[in-house]
Amino acid sequence: MSPNGRSRTSRRRDDRGQARRLSRPAGRGCLYFQTLDGNYNEDSLIDFIRDLRRHFCGEQVILLWDGLPSHRSRMMTRFLAEQRHWLEVRRLPAYAPELNPAEGLWSNLKSQELAHRCETHVQMVTIAARQGANRVRSQRSLLLGFLRHTGLPL
């Protein structure tokens, strides 16, 4: 757990590659869940980070990020440098999904709300995923368990 009791995670792709999402479990039992048709890019990631800043009103935030190219772009590097007074970015090693708490969230959703689905529209999968996120959001111990399972010393 981080000194301020919060952690952040980022994007993963669904099994069909048609939607991506960002999620963030927090020490106070919150989960922010966003889906986007298509792919995240620098602009949409910056918008998400701005939303986090507005929500936390300048509180310190730790963001866990994997190796998505948009996370490492020049534009993103410049933007993140301007956010250092409230945002700390910790990069996860390549090919280490076991260190990403969002993987625990997606595993849980896939065994519940997303299990045994054969949808023809990605919007139906998105609705089911949001319902699952709402279920998980209400279970603080489950959220924190995703973070503890990684073994990361935050």
DRENPA-3360 file (N, C-alpha, C; in nm, 2 decimals, always signed):
BEGIN
1 = MSPNGRSR = +0.08/-0.12/+0.00/+0.00/+0.00/+0.00/+0.09/+0.12/+0.00 ~ +0.05/+0.22/-0.07/+0.13/+0.34/-0.08/+0.12/+0.42/+0.05 ~ +0.21/+0.51/+0.08/+0.20/+0.59/+0.20/+0.07/+0.67/+0.21 ~ +0.02/+0.71/+0.10/-0.11/+0.79/+0.11/-0.23/+0.70/+0.10 ~ -0.21/+0.57/+0.09/-0.32/+0.48/+0.09/-0.39/+0.46/-0.05 ~ -0.33/+0.50/-0.15/-0.39/+0.49/-0.28/-0.29/+0.42/-0.38 ~ -0.35/+0.36/-0.48/-0.27/+0.31/-0.59/-0.35/+0.33/-0.72 ~ -0.28/+0.33/-0.83/-0.35/+0.35/-0.96/-0.30/+0.24/-1.06;
9 = TSRRRDDR = -0.39/+0.20/-1.14/-0.36/+0.11/-1.25/-0.40/+0.16/-1.38 ~ -0.37/+0.09/-1.48/-0.40/+0.15/-1.61/-0.46/+0.04/-1.71 ~ -0.45/+0.06/-1.83/-0.52/-0.01/-1.93/-0.48/-0.15/-1.96 ~ -0.58/-0.22/-2.00/-0.56/-0.36/-2.06/-0.66/-0.37/-2.17 ~ -0.65/-0.47/-2.25/-0.74/-0.49/-2.36/-0.83/-0.61/-2.34 ~ -0.95/-0.60/-2.39/-1.04/-0.71/-2.36/-1.01/-0.82/-2.46 ~ -1.07/-0.94/-2.44/-1.03/-1.05/-2.52/-1.06/-1.04/-2.67 ~ -1.15/-0.95/-2.70/-1.18/-0.93/-2.84/-1.10/-0.81/-2.90;
17 = GQARRLSR = -1.03/-0.74/-2.82/-0.95/-0.63/-2.87/-1.03/-0.51/-2.92 ~ -1.16/-0.50/-2.88/-1.24/-0.40/-2.93/-1.26/-0.28/-2.84 ~ -1.23/-0.30/-2.71/-1.25/-0.19/-2.62/-1.13/-0.20/-2.52 ~ -1.10/-0.08/-2.47/-0.99/-0.08/-2.37/-1.04/-0.01/-2.25 ~ -0.98/-0.02/-2.13/-1.02/+0.04/-2.01/-0.91/+0.08/-1.92 ~ -0.95/+0.17/-1.84/-0.86/+0.21/-1.73/-0.93/+0.18/-1.60 ~ -0.85/+0.14/-1.50/-0.91/+0.12/-1.37/-0.81/+0.16/-1.26 ~ -0.87/+0.19/-1.15/-0.78/+0.23/-1.04/-0.84/+0.19/-0.91;
25 = PAGRGCLY = -0.79/+0.09/-0.83/-0.84/+0.07/-0.70/-0.77/+0.16/-0.60 ~ -0.84/+0.21/-0.51/-0.78/+0.31/-0.41/-0.79/+0.26/-0.27 ~ -0.70/+0.30/-0.18/-0.70/+0.26/-0.05/-0.83/+0.29/+0.03 ~ -0.90/+0.39/-0.02/-1.03/+0.42/+0.05/-1.14/+0.34/-0.01 ~ -1.12/+0.24/-0.09/-1.22/+0.16/-0.14/-1.29/+0.21/-0.27 ~ -1.22/+0.29/-0.35/-1.28/+0.34/-0.47/-1.23/+0.26/-0.59 ~ -1.31/+0.26/-0.69/-1.27/+0.20/-0.82/-1.32/+0.30/-0.93 ~ -1.23/+0.35/-1.01/-1.27/+0.43/-1.13/-1.25/+0.34/-1.25;
33 = FQTLDGNY = -1.36/+0.33/-1.33/-1.36/+0.24/-1.44/-1.41/+0.31/-1.56 ~ -1.33/+0.30/-1.67/-1.36/+0.37/-1.79/-1.34/+0.28/-1.91 ~ -1.43/+0.28/-2.00/-1.41/+0.21/-2.13/-1.41/+0.31/-2.24 ~ -1.35/+0.27/-2.35/-1.34/+0.35/-2.47/-1.35/+0.26/-2.59 ~ -1.44/+0.29/-2.68/-1.43/+0.21/-2.81/-1.30/+0.24/-2.88 ~ -1.24/+0.14/-2.93/-1.11/+0.16/-2.99/-1.00/+0.16/-2.90 ~ -0.90/+0.24/-2.92/-0.77/+0.23/-2.85/-0.75/+0.36/-2.77 ~ -0.69/+0.35/-2.65/-0.64/+0.46/-2.58/-0.52/+0.52/-2.65;
41 = NEDSLIDF = -0.51/+0.65/-2.65/-0.39/+0.72/-2.71/-0.35/+0.83/-2.61 ~ -0.25/+0.91/-2.64/-0.20/+1.01/-2.55/-0.31/+1.10/-2.51 ~ -0.40/+1.15/-2.60/-0.50/+1.25/-2.57/-0.60/+1.19/-2.47 ~ -0.65/+1.07/-2.49/-0.75/+1.01/-2.40/-0.69/+0.97/-2.27 ~ -0.56/+0.94/-2.26/-0.49/+0.91/-2.14/-0.47/+1.04/-2.06 ~ -0.44/+1.14/-2.13/-0.42/+1.27/-2.06/-0.55/+1.32/-2.00 ~ -0.66/+1.30/-2.08/-0.79/+1.34/-2.03/-0.83/+1.26/-1.90 ~ -0.79/+1.13/-1.90/-0.82/+1.05/-1.78/-0.74/+1.10/-1.66;
49 = IRDLRRHF = -0.61/+1.13/-1.68/-0.53/+1.18/-1.57/-0.58/+1.32/-1.52 ~ -0.63/+1.40/-1.61/-0.69/+1.53/-1.57/-0.82/+1.50/-1.49 ~ -0.90/+1.40/-1.52/-1.01/+1.36/-1.44/-0.97/+1.32/-1.30 ~ -0.87/+1.24/-1.29/-0.82/+1.20/-1.16/-0.78/+1.32/-1.08 ~ -0.71/+1.41/-1.14/-0.66/+1.53/-1.07/-0.78/+1.61/-1.01 ~ -0.88/+1.63/-1.10/-1.00/+1.70/-1.05/-1.07/+1.63/-0.94 ~ -1.08/+1.49/-0.95/-1.14/+1.42/-0.84/-1.07/+1.42/-0.71 ~ -0.94/+1.42/-0.72/-0.86/+1.42/-0.59/-0.81/+1.55/-0.55;
57 = CGEQVILL = -0.85/+1.66/-0.62/-0.83/+1.80/-0.57/-0.68/+1.82/-0.53 ~ -0.59/+1.77/-0.60/-0.45/+1.80/-0.57/-0.39/+1.70/-0.47 ~ -0.46/+1.60/-0.42/-0.40/+1.50/-0.33/-0.29/+1.43/-0.41 ~ -0.20/+1.37/-0.34/-0.10/+1.28/-0.40/-0.16/+1.16/-0.46 ~ -0.12/+1.12/-0.58/-0.17/+1.00/-0.65/-0.05/+0.92/-0.70 ~ -0.06/+0.79/-0.69/+0.04/+0.70/-0.75/-0.03/+0.63/-0.86 ~ +0.03/+0.63/-0.98/-0.02/+0.57/-1.10/+0.07/+0.45/-1.14 ~ +0.02/+0.33/-1.14/+0.09/+0.22/-1.19/+0.07/+0.20/-1.34;
65 = WDGLPSHR = +0.17/+0.20/-1.42/+0.16/+0.19/-1.56/+0.24/+0.08/-1.62 ~ +0.19/+0.01/-1.72/+0.26/-0.09/-1.79/+0.33/-0.03/-1.91 ~ +0.37/-0.11/-2.01/+0.45/-0.06/-2.12/+0.38/-0.01/-2.24 ~ +0.25/+0.03/-2.23/+0.18/+0.08/-2.35/+0.26/+0.19/-2.41 ~ +0.28/+0.19/-2.54/+0.36/+0.29/-2.61/+0.31/+0.44/-2.58 ~ +0.18/+0.45/-2.56/+0.13/+0.59/-2.53/+0.17/+0.63/-2.39 ~ +0.21/+0.54/-2.30/+0.26/+0.57/-2.17/+0.40/+0.63/-2.18 ~ +0.47/+0.60/-2.28/+0.61/+0.64/-2.29/+0.64/+0.74/-2.40;
73 = SRMMTRFL = +0.54/+0.79/-2.46/+0.55/+0.89/-2.57/+0.61/+1.02/-2.52 ~ +0.67/+1.10/-2.61/+0.72/+1.23/-2.58/+0.62/+1.32/-2.52 ~ +0.50/+1.32/-2.59/+0.39/+1.40/-2.54/+0.35/+1.37/-2.40 ~ +0.34/+1.24/-2.37/+0.30/+1.19/-2.24/+0.41/+1.22/-2.13 ~ +0.54/+1.20/-2.17/+0.65/+1.23/-2.08/+0.65/+1.38/-2.05 ~ +0.63/+1.47/-2.14/+0.62/+1.61/-2.11/+0.50/+1.64/-2.02 ~ +0.38/+1.58/-2.05/+0.27/+1.61/-1.97/+0.29/+1.56/-1.82 ~ +0.34/+1.44/-1.81/+0.37/+1.39/-1.67/+0.47/+1.47/-1.60;
81 = AEQRHWLE = +0.57/+1.52/-1.66/+0.67/+1.61/-1.60/+0.60/+1.73/-1.53 ~ +0.49/+1.78/-1.59/+0.42/+1.89/-1.54/+0.33/+1.85/-1.42 ~ +0.31/+1.72/-1.40/+0.21/+1.67/-1.30/+0.28/+1.62/-1.17 ~ +0.41/+1.63/-1.17/+0.49/+1.57/-1.06/+0.46/+1.62/-0.92 ~ +0.40/+1.74/-0.91/+0.37/+1.79/-0.78/+0.25/+1.71/-0.71 ~ +0.17/+1.64/-0.79/+0.06/+1.56/-0.73/+0.06/+1.41/-0.78 ~ +0.13/+1.38/-0.89/+0.12/+1.25/-0.95/+0.26/+1.18/-0.95 ~ +0.27/+1.06/-0.90/+0.39/+0.98/-0.91/+0.36/+0.86/-1.00;
89 = VRRLPAYA = +0.44/+0.84/-1.10/+0.42/+0.73/-1.20/+0.52/+0.62/-1.16 ~ +0.47/+0.50/-1.14/+0.55/+0.39/-1.12/+0.53/+0.29/-1.24 ~ +0.63/+0.26/-1.31/+0.62/+0.17/-1.43/+0.64/+0.03/-1.39 ~ +0.55/-0.05/-1.44/+0.56/-0.20/-1.42/+0.65/-0.26/-1.52 ~ +0.72/-0.36/-1.48/+0.82/-0.43/-1.58/+0.74/-0.49/-1.69 ~ +0.81/-0.50/-1.81/+0.74/-0.56/-1.92/+0.71/-0.70/-1.90 ~ +0.60/-0.75/-1.95/+0.55/-0.89/-1.94/+0.54/-0.93/-1.80 ~ +0.48/-0.85/-1.72/+0.46/-0.88/-1.58/+0.32/-0.86/-1.53;
97 = PELNPAEG = +0.22/-0.92/-1.60/+0.08/-0.89/-1.56/+0.05/-0.93/-1.42 ~ +0.13/-1.02/-1.36/+0.10/-1.06/-1.22/+0.13/-0.94/-1.12 ~ +0.19/-0.83/-1.17/+0.22/-0.72/-1.09/+0.12/-0.61/-1.11 ~ +0.02/-0.63/-1.20/-0.08/-0.53/-1.23/-0.21/-0.56/-1.16 ~ -0.25/-0.48/-1.06/-0.38/-0.51/-0.99/-0.50/-0.51/-1.08 ~ -0.49/-0.44/-1.19/-0.61/-0.44/-1.29/-0.63/-0.58/-1.34 ~ -0.53/-0.67/-1.34/-0.54/-0.81/-1.39/-0.64/-0.88/-1.30 ~ -0.62/-0.86/-1.16/-0.71/-0.92/-1.07/-0.86/-0.88/-1.09;
105 = LWSNLKSQ = -0.88/-0.75/-1.12/-1.01/-0.70/-1.14/-1.07/-0.77/-1.27 ~ -0.99/-0.78/-1.38/-1.04/-0.84/-1.50/-1.07/-0.99/-1.48 ~ -0.98/-1.05/-1.41/-1.00/-1.20/-1.38/-1.13/-1.22/-1.30 ~ -1.16/-1.13/-1.21/-1.28/-1.14/-1.13/-1.40/-1.11/-1.22 ~ -1.40/-1.01/-1.30/-1.51/-0.98/-1.39/-1.53/-1.09/-1.49 ~ -1.43/-1.15/-1.54/-1.44/-1.26/-1.64/-1.50/-1.39/-1.58 ~ -1.49/-1.40/-1.45/-1.55/-1.52/-1.38/-1.69/-1.49/-1.34 ~ -1.73/-1.37/-1.34/-1.87/-1.33/-1.30/-1.95/-1.27/-1.42;
113 = ELAHRCET = -1.95/-1.14/-1.42/-2.04/-1.07/-1.52/-2.00/-1.10/-1.67 ~ -1.88/-1.13/-1.69/-1.84/-1.15/-1.83/-1.83/-1.30/-1.87 ~ -1.86/-1.39/-1.78/-1.85/-1.53/-1.80/-1.96/-1.58/-1.90 ~ -1.92/-1.67/-1.98/-2.02/-1.74/-2.07/-2.10/-1.64/-2.16 ~ -2.03/-1.53/-2.21/-2.10/-1.44/-2.29/-2.05/-1.46/-2.44 ~ -2.15/-1.44/-2.53/-2.12/-1.44/-2.67/-2.20/-1.33/-2.73 ~ -2.15/-1.21/-2.71/-2.22/-1.09/-2.75/-2.19/-1.05/-2.90 ~ -2.28/-0.99/-2.97/-2.25/-0.94/-3.10/-2.22/-0.79/-3.10;
121 = HVQMVTIA = -2.24/-0.73/-2.99/-2.21/-0.58/-2.98/-2.12/-0.56/-2.86 ~ -2.02/-0.49/-2.88/-1.92/-0.46/-2.77/-1.99/-0.38/-2.66 ~ -2.09/-0.30/-2.69/-2.16/-0.22/-2.59/-2.23/-0.31/-2.49 ~ -2.27/-0.43/-2.52/-2.33/-0.52/-2.42/-2.22/-0.57/-2.33 ~ -2.10/-0.59/-2.38/-1.99/-0.64/-2.30/-1.95/-0.52/-2.20 ~ -1.95/-0.40/-2.26/-1.92/-0.28/-2.18/-2.02/-0.27/-2.06 ~ -2.14/-0.28/-2.09/-2.25/-0.27/-1.98/-2.22/-0.38/-1.88 ~ -2.20/-0.50/-1.92/-2.17/-0.61/-1.82/-2.05/-0.58/-1.74;
129 = ARQGANRV = -1.94/-0.53/-1.80/-1.82/-0.49/-1.73/-1.84/-0.38/-1.63 ~ -1.92/-0.28/-1.67/-1.95/-0.17/-1.57/-2.04/-0.22/-1.45 ~ -2.13/-0.32/-1.48/-2.20/-0.38/-1.37/-2.11/-0.45/-1.28 ~ -2.01/-0.52/-1.33/-1.92/-0.59/-1.25/-1.83/-0.49/-1.17 ~ -1.79/-0.39/-1.24/-1.71/-0.28/-1.17/-1.79/-0.23/-1.05 ~ -1.92/-0.20/-1.07/-2.00/-0.16/-0.96/-2.01/-0.26/-0.84 ~ -2.02/-0.39/-0.88/-2.02/-0.49/-0.77/-1.88/-0.49/-0.70 ~ -1.77/-0.49/-0.77/-1.64/-0.49/-0.71/-1.62/-0.36/-0.63;
137 = RSQRSLLL = -1.67/-0.25/-0.68/-1.65/-0.12/-0.61/-1.71/-0.12/-0.47 ~ -1.81/-0.20/-0.45/-1.88/-0.20/-0.32/-1.81/-0.30/-0.22 ~ -1.70/-0.37/-0.27/-1.63/-0.46/-0.18/-1.49/-0.42/-0.17 ~ -1.46/-0.33/-0.07/-1.33/-0.27/-0.05/-1.22/-0.38/-0.03 ~ -1.26/-0.49/+0.05/-1.16/-0.59/+0.07/-1.12/-0.66/-0.06 ~ -1.21/-0.67/-0.15/-1.17/-0.73/-0.28/-1.08/-0.64/-0.36 ~ -1.11/-0.51/-0.36/-1.03/-0.41/-0.43/-0.88/-0.42/-0.37 ~ -0.87/-0.41/-0.24/-0.74/-0.41/-0.18/-0.67/-0.55/-0.20;
145 = GFLRHTGL = -0.75/-0.65/-0.21/-0.69/-0.79/-0.24/-0.62/-0.79/-0.37 ~ -0.68/-0.72/-0.47/-0.61/-0.72/-0.60/-0.48/-0.65/-0.59 ~ -0.47/-0.55/-0.51/-0.34/-0.48/-0.49/-0.24/-0.57/-0.41 ~ -0.29/-0.63/-0.30/-0.21/-0.71/-0.22/-0.15/-0.83/-0.29 ~ -0.23/-0.89/-0.38/-0.20/-1.01/-0.46/-0.07/-0.98/-0.54 ~ -0.05/-0.86/-0.58/+0.07/-0.83/-0.67/+0.20/-0.84/-0.58 ~ +0.19/-0.82/-0.45/+0.31/-0.82/-0.37/+0.39/-0.69/-0.39 ~ +0.34/-0.59/-0.46/+0.42/-0.47/-0.48/+0.43/-0.39/-0.35;
153 = PL = +0.55/-0.35/-0.31/+0.57/-0.27/-0.19/+0.55/-0.12/-0.23 ~ +0.42/-0.08/-0.21/+0.38/+0.06/-0.25/+0.39/+0.14/-0.12;
% end
